[in-house]
Amino acid sequence: MAYTSRALLLIVALVAVLAMGPVAPEAGNILFLALGAAAIPFMFPQAGRQFRRPVVWLGLLGLLLLTVSYVFGSASVEGLVGIVFFTPVFAVWPLLALADGRTEEHAPSLVAALALAGVAGAAALAVSEFTATGTTRAGGIVANPIHFADVALLAGTFAGAGGLFVQSRWRFFFLLGPLFALVAVVLSGTRGAVVAAAIMGVTALLAMTALRLVRLRTLILVLAALGILAAAALWLGAGRLSGIQRVLIDIAETFRAGVPTDNSTSIRLQMYLGGLRAFLDSPIFGQGPLEFVAIASGLADVPFDGAPHLHNDIADFAASAGILGILAYVLLMIAPIAEVLRAPKGPERPRVLVLAVTLVAGYVTMGLTNAMFGILTVTTYYAAICLVIGLLVDQVRTKTPI
């Protein structure tokens, strides 16, 4: 009975982030956090063993560094408020402890199926909103279009991973995941997610080639096919869709002027400049989580009053928490990859490593043009990355011969 309760809590938590996250993010966030709290009584006695896993302790160490920086940077215990924005990260430990190293054989297909349902819903929602209103920023009915696109892209990556892990002919069905994600991303008009999608695709293909999951000849053929499909899509009018159009304009402006000259980019550049100056003004502990944006605005050449963050994860961590904040960010980003590298060698480990590297590459890329950490929906999805990678590593251990 206890094992059934543990399994049920874990499955519902996966449903919350993978299936609900792309289409009902607020409900999914609340459910995930509630289940993380509910899992705490089930953590013991395996809590210590699970804590020693990189995907757990690296993330918690990063949050400890942030806690120290926030208190000293703000010169007040009020700085502890900043850690509240990272609450989903704390849920990884108790939720991962529910499995206690006993991941079921069907776990990868369950993850892929749930994510496919979520990203299919996101694509359907984007298409419906686009056709009904003609909006250039689809997704706004459920979330900020940027966050909508970010979550859809990560969910599509989880779904596409089913093609790596599922051995039956149904594995090709999961390749619809990245396609649905591209639909949602392009219709959202989010430039950062469009660029991240390209980087994630190249990262996945190169990682699979390096780990000998695909041959170099196959990689060349896939890249050529993707190039032809992209050219055909542009010829058929995809370039008129907001997401593609904004990226093409940025590319043209970069060649002409060195950087894009639109108002959104100009404001972001001032945010990055102000963030750099705020970091240099207090490089060890930063300015604290409550005042760093206002201080960065005051130090920029052109103030940007009213912004909730600096639209860049590295700038946010550096300005708010200094060098310790940058180190915390690095620890958070390497945690999923370190978890895989620490796993015993086996036939499944390269596949999990490809997924981890691809997800981290996408998360970092999207965090270069908008905050990912500190935004509940995408911070929760970081927790989902850690949780799923941890579960898949459990299966690597199970399948590795002793």
C-alpha positions as CSV (number, residue, x, y, z in Angstrom):
1,M,0.0,0.0,0.0
2,A,2.8,2.4,0.8
3,Y,4.6,1.7,-2.5
4,T,1.3,2.3,-4.3
5,S,0.8,5.6,-2.6
6,R,4.4,6.6,-3.5
7,A,4.0,5.6,-7.1
8,L,0.7,7.5,-7.4
9,L,2.2,10.7,-6.0
10,L,5.1,10.5,-8.4
11,I,2.9,9.8,-11.5
12,V,0.6,12.7,-10.7
13,A,3.6,15.0,-10.2
14,L,4.7,14.0,-13.7
15,V,1.2,14.6,-15.1
16,A,1.3,18.1,-13.5
17,V,4.5,19.3,-15.2
18,L,4.5,17.3,-18.4
19,A,0.9,17.2,-19.5
20,M,-0.6,20.2,-17.6
21,G,2.3,22.5,-17.7
22,P,2.1,23.5,-21.4
23,V,-1.7,24.2,-21.3
24,A,-2.6,24.9,-17.7
25,P,0.6,26.1,-16.1
26,E,-0.8,27.7,-13.0
27,A,-2.8,24.6,-12.0
28,G,0.2,22.3,-12.9
29,N,2.6,24.5,-10.8
30,I,0.3,24.4,-7.8
31,L,-0.2,20.6,-8.1
32,F,3.5,19.9,-8.5
33,L,4.4,22.0,-5.4
34,A,1.6,20.4,-3.4
35,L,2.8,16.9,-4.3
36,G,6.4,17.9,-3.5
37,A,5.2,18.8,0.0
38,A,3.0,15.7,0.3
39,A,6.1,13.5,-0.6
40,I,8.1,14.7,2.4
41,P,6.8,12.1,4.8
42,F,7.7,9.3,2.3
43,M,11.3,10.5,2.0
44,F,12.7,8.4,4.8
45,P,14.8,6.3,5.4
46,Q,16.1,6.7,1.8
47,A,16.4,10.5,2.0
48,G,20.1,10.5,2.8
49,R,20.9,8.2,-0.1
50,Q,18.9,10.4,-2.5
51,F,20.5,13.6,-1.2
52,R,23.9,12.3,-2.3
53,R,22.8,12.3,-6.0
54,P,24.2,15.3,-8.0
55,V,20.8,16.2,-9.4
56,V,19.7,16.9,-5.8
57,W,22.7,18.1,-3.8
58,L,24.2,20.3,-6.6
59,G,20.9,22.2,-6.9
60,L,20.5,22.5,-3.1
61,L,24.1,23.7,-2.8
62,G,23.3,26.4,-5.4
63,L,20.3,27.5,-3.4
64,L,22.5,27.6,-0.3
65,L,24.9,29.9,-2.0
66,L,22.0,32.1,-3.1
67,T,20.7,32.2,0.4
68,V,24.1,33.5,1.8
69,S,24.4,36.0,-1.0
70,Y,20.9,37.3,-0.6
71,V,21.3,37.9,3.1
72,F,24.6,39.6,2.8
73,G,23.7,41.4,-0.4
74,S,20.6,42.9,1.0
75,A,22.2,43.3,4.5
76,S,19.0,41.9,6.0
77,V,17.2,38.7,6.6
78,E,14.5,40.0,4.3
79,G,16.8,38.8,1.5
80,L,15.6,35.3,2.3
81,V,12.4,36.2,0.5
82,G,14.4,35.7,-2.8
83,I,14.7,31.9,-2.2
84,V,10.9,31.6,-2.3
85,F,11.2,32.0,-6.1
86,F,13.2,28.8,-6.3
87,T,10.7,26.7,-4.3
88,P,10.1,24.1,-7.1
89,V,13.8,23.1,-6.9
90,F,13.2,22.0,-3.3
91,A,10.5,19.6,-4.5
92,V,13.0,17.5,-6.6
93,W,14.5,15.7,-3.5
94,P,11.3,14.4,-1.9
95,L,9.7,13.5,-5.3
96,L,12.8,11.6,-6.5
97,A,12.9,9.8,-3.2
98,L,9.5,8.4,-3.9
99,A,11.1,6.1,-6.6
100,D,14.1,5.2,-4.4
101,G,16.0,3.9,-7.3
102,R,13.1,1.6,-8.5
103,T,12.0,3.1,-11.8
104,E,9.5,1.0,-13.7
105,E,10.4,-0.3,-17.2
106,H,7.8,1.8,-18.8
107,A,8.9,5.1,-17.2
108,P,10.5,6.6,-20.4
109,S,7.4,5.9,-22.5
110,L,5.2,7.3,-19.7
111,V,7.3,10.5,-19.6
112,A,7.2,10.8,-23.4
113,A,3.5,10.1,-23.7
114,L,2.6,12.7,-21.0
115,A,4.8,15.3,-22.6
116,L,3.4,14.5,-26.0
117,A,-0.1,15.1,-24.7
118,G,1.0,18.4,-23.2
119,V,2.8,19.8,-26.2
120,A,0.0,18.6,-28.6
121,G,-2.4,20.6,-26.4
122,A,-0.1,23.6,-26.6
123,A,0.1,23.4,-30.4
124,A,-3.7,23.0,-30.7
125,L,-4.2,26.0,-28.3
126,A,-1.7,28.1,-30.4
127,V,-3.3,27.2,-33.7
128,S,-6.8,27.9,-32.3
129,E,-5.9,31.3,-30.9
130,F,-4.0,32.2,-34.1
131,T,-6.9,31.3,-36.4
132,A,-9.6,32.8,-34.2
133,T,-7.8,36.2,-33.5
134,G,-4.9,36.5,-35.9
135,T,-2.7,37.3,-33.0
136,T,1.1,37.4,-33.5
137,R,1.7,36.2,-29.9
138,A,-0.3,33.0,-29.4
139,G,-0.3,31.4,-25.9
140,G,-1.3,34.6,-24.1
141,I,-4.6,33.1,-23.0
142,V,-2.8,30.6,-20.7
143,A,0.6,32.4,-19.9
144,N,3.0,35.0,-21.0
145,P,3.7,34.0,-24.7
146,I,7.4,33.8,-23.9
147,H,6.9,31.3,-21.1
148,F,4.3,29.5,-23.1
149,A,6.8,28.9,-25.8
150,D,9.6,28.0,-23.4
151,V,7.5,25.3,-21.7
152,A,6.2,24.0,-25.1
153,L,9.7,23.6,-26.4
154,L,10.9,21.7,-23.3
155,A,7.9,19.5,-23.3
156,G,8.4,18.7,-27.0
157,T,12.0,17.7,-26.2
158,F,10.7,15.3,-23.5
159,A,8.2,13.9,-26.0
160,G,10.8,13.5,-28.8
161,A,13.1,11.6,-26.4
162,G,10.5,8.7,-26.7
163,G,12.1,8.1,-30.1
164,L,15.4,7.3,-28.2
165,F,14.0,5.1,-25.4
166,V,11.0,3.3,-26.8
167,Q,12.0,0.3,-28.8
168,S,8.7,-0.5,-30.6
169,R,7.6,0.9,-33.9
170,W,5.6,3.5,-31.9
171,R,8.8,5.3,-31.2
172,F,8.4,7.3,-34.4
173,F,5.1,8.6,-33.1
174,F,7.0,10.6,-30.4
175,L,8.8,12.6,-33.0
176,L,5.6,14.5,-33.4
177,G,6.6,16.2,-30.1
178,P,9.3,18.5,-31.5
179,L,7.0,19.3,-34.4
180,F,4.1,20.3,-32.1
181,A,6.6,22.4,-30.1
182,L,7.8,24.2,-33.2
183,V,4.1,25.1,-34.1
184,A,3.6,26.5,-30.6
185,V,6.9,28.4,-30.5
186,V,6.6,30.0,-34.0
187,L,3.0,31.1,-33.4
188,S,4.0,32.5,-30.0
189,G,6.3,34.9,-31.8
190,T,9.1,34.3,-29.3
191,R,12.5,34.9,-30.8
192,G,14.5,33.3,-28.0
193,A,12.6,30.1,-28.2
194,V,13.0,29.9,-32.0
195,V,16.7,30.3,-31.6
196,A,16.7,27.8,-28.7
197,A,14.8,25.2,-30.9
198,A,17.6,25.4,-33.5
199,I,20.3,25.1,-30.9
200,M,18.6,22.2,-29.2
201,G,18.2,20.4,-32.5
202,V,21.8,20.8,-33.4
203,T,22.9,19.9,-29.9
204,A,20.8,16.7,-29.9
205,L,22.1,15.6,-33.3
206,L,25.8,16.3,-32.5
207,A,25.5,14.5,-29.1
208,M,23.9,11.5,-30.7
209,T,26.7,11.4,-33.3
210,A,29.4,11.8,-30.7
211,L,27.9,9.0,-28.5
212,R,27.5,6.8,-31.6
213,L,23.7,6.7,-31.4
214,V,23.6,7.7,-35.1
215,R,26.2,7.6,-37.8
216,L,27.9,10.6,-39.3
217,R,26.3,9.9,-42.6
218,T,22.9,9.9,-41.0
219,L,23.6,13.2,-39.3
220,I,24.5,14.7,-42.7
221,L,21.4,13.4,-44.3
222,V,19.2,14.7,-41.5
223,L,20.8,18.1,-41.5
224,A,20.3,18.2,-45.3
225,A,16.7,17.2,-45.0
226,L,16.0,19.8,-42.3
227,G,17.6,22.4,-44.5
228,I,15.4,21.5,-47.4
229,L,12.3,21.4,-45.2
230,A,13.2,24.9,-43.8
231,A,13.6,26.3,-47.3
232,A,10.3,24.8,-48.4
233,A,8.5,26.2,-45.3
234,L,9.9,29.7,-46.0
235,W,8.9,29.4,-49.7
236,L,5.4,28.4,-48.7
237,G,5.1,31.4,-46.4
238,A,6.4,30.4,-43.0
239,G,8.5,33.6,-43.1
240,R,5.3,35.6,-42.6
241,L,4.6,34.0,-39.2
242,S,5.6,36.2,-36.3
243,G,8.2,34.0,-34.7
244,I,10.1,33.4,-37.9
245,Q,9.7,36.9,-39.2
246,R,11.1,38.5,-36.0
247,V,14.2,36.2,-36.1
248,L,14.8,37.0,-39.8
249,I,14.5,40.7,-39.2
250,D,17.0,40.4,-36.3
251,I,19.4,38.6,-38.5
252,A,19.1,41.2,-41.2
253,E,19.6,44.0,-38.6
254,T,22.6,42.3,-37.1
255,F,24.3,42.2,-40.5
256,R,23.3,45.8,-41.2
257,A,23.9,47.5,-37.8
258,G,25.8,45.0,-35.7
259,V,22.9,44.4,-33.3
260,P,19.1,44.4,-33.7
261,T,17.7,47.9,-33.4
262,D,14.1,47.2,-32.3
263,N,12.8,48.7,-29.1
264,S,12.6,45.3,-27.3
265,T,16.3,44.6,-28.0
266,S,17.3,48.1,-27.0
267,I,15.6,47.8,-23.6
268,R,17.2,44.4,-23.1
269,L,20.7,45.8,-23.9
270,Q,20.2,48.5,-21.3
271,M,19.1,45.8,-18.8
272,Y,22.3,43.8,-19.5
273,L,24.4,46.9,-19.2
274,G,22.7,47.9,-15.9
275,G,23.1,44.4,-14.6
276,L,26.8,44.3,-15.4
277,R,27.3,47.6,-13.6
278,A,25.3,46.4,-10.6
279,F,27.4,43.3,-10.4
280,L,30.7,45.3,-10.6
281,D,29.3,47.6,-7.9
282,S,28.9,44.6,-5.5
283,P,30.7,41.6,-7.1
284,I,30.8,39.2,-4.2
285,F,27.3,39.1,-2.8
286,G,25.4,41.2,-5.3
287,Q,22.7,43.7,-4.6
288,G,20.2,41.3,-3.0
289,P,17.0,39.9,-4.6
290,L,14.7,42.8,-3.8
291,E,16.6,45.8,-5.1
292,F,18.9,44.6,-7.9
293,V,16.6,45.5,-10.7
294,A,16.1,49.1,-9.5
295,I,19.8,49.5,-8.9
296,A,20.6,48.1,-12.4
297,S,18.0,50.5,-13.9
298,G,19.7,53.4,-12.1
299,L,23.1,52.4,-13.4
300,A,22.0,51.9,-17.0
301,D,22.5,54.6,-19.6
302,V,18.7,54.6,-20.1
303,P,16.6,53.6,-17.1
304,F,14.0,50.8,-17.5
305,D,11.7,51.4,-14.6
306,G,9.1,48.8,-13.7
307,A,10.9,45.7,-15.0
308,P,10.5,42.6,-12.8
309,H,13.9,41.2,-13.9
310,L,16.7,41.8,-16.3
311,H,15.5,39.4,-19.0
312,N,18.7,37.3,-18.7
313,D,19.4,34.6,-16.1
314,I,23.1,35.3,-15.9
315,A,22.5,39.0,-15.4
316,D,19.8,38.3,-12.8
317,F,22.1,35.9,-10.8
318,A,25.1,38.2,-11.1
319,A,23.4,41.4,-10.2
320,S,21.3,39.9,-7.3
321,A,23.9,37.5,-5.8
322,G,27.3,38.4,-7.3
323,I,30.0,35.8,-7.9
324,L,28.3,33.3,-5.6
325,G,25.1,33.8,-7.7
326,I,27.0,33.0,-10.9
327,L,28.4,29.9,-9.2
328,A,24.9,28.9,-8.1
329,Y,23.6,29.2,-11.6
330,V,26.4,27.0,-12.9
331,L,25.7,24.4,-10.3
332,L,22.0,24.4,-11.2
333,M,22.7,24.0,-14.9
334,I,25.3,21.2,-14.5
335,A,23.2,19.2,-12.0
336,P,21.2,17.1,-14.6
337,I,24.3,16.4,-16.7
338,A,26.4,15.5,-13.6
339,E,23.7,13.1,-12.5
340,V,24.0,11.2,-15.8
341,L,27.8,11.2,-15.9
342,R,27.8,9.7,-12.4
343,A,25.6,6.8,-13.5
344,P,27.2,3.4,-14.3
345,K,28.0,2.8,-18.0
346,G,25.2,1.0,-19.8
347,P,23.3,0.9,-23.0
348,E,20.8,3.5,-21.8
349,R,23.2,6.1,-20.4
350,P,24.1,7.7,-23.7
351,R,20.4,8.3,-24.5
352,V,19.8,9.9,-21.1
353,L,22.9,12.0,-21.6
354,V,21.7,13.3,-25.0
355,L,18.4,14.3,-23.4
356,A,20.1,16.0,-20.4
357,V,22.5,18.0,-22.6
358,T,19.8,19.0,-25.0
359,L,17.5,20.2,-22.3
360,V,20.2,22.1,-20.5
361,A,21.4,23.7,-23.8
362,G,17.8,24.9,-24.4
363,Y,17.3,26.2,-20.9
364,V,20.5,28.2,-21.0
365,T,19.7,29.6,-24.4
366,M,16.2,30.7,-23.5
367,G,17.6,32.2,-20.3
368,L,19.9,34.5,-22.4
369,T,16.9,36.6,-23.6
370,N,14.4,36.2,-20.7
371,A,14.4,35.1,-17.1
372,M,13.8,31.4,-16.6
373,F,14.7,31.0,-12.9
374,G,12.4,33.1,-10.7
375,I,9.4,32.6,-13.1
376,L,7.3,29.9,-11.4
377,T,6.2,28.1,-14.6
378,V,9.7,27.7,-16.1
379,T,11.4,27.2,-12.7
380,T,9.0,24.3,-12.2
381,Y,10.1,23.0,-15.5
382,Y,13.7,23.1,-14.4
383,A,12.6,20.9,-11.4
384,A,10.9,18.6,-14.0
385,I,14.1,18.3,-15.9
386,C,16.0,17.2,-12.7
387,L,13.2,14.8,-11.7
388,V,12.9,13.1,-15.0
389,I,16.7,12.8,-15.5
390,G,16.9,11.3,-12.1
391,L,14.2,8.8,-12.8
392,L,15.8,7.8,-16.1
393,V,19.2,7.4,-14.4
394,D,17.5,5.0,-12.0
395,Q,16.6,2.9,-14.9
396,V,20.2,3.0,-16.2
397,R,21.3,1.5,-12.9
398,T,18.6,-1.1,-13.1
399,K,19.6,-2.2,-16.6
400,T,23.3,-2.2,-16.1
401,P,24.7,-5.7,-15.6
402,I,26.6,-6.2,-12.3
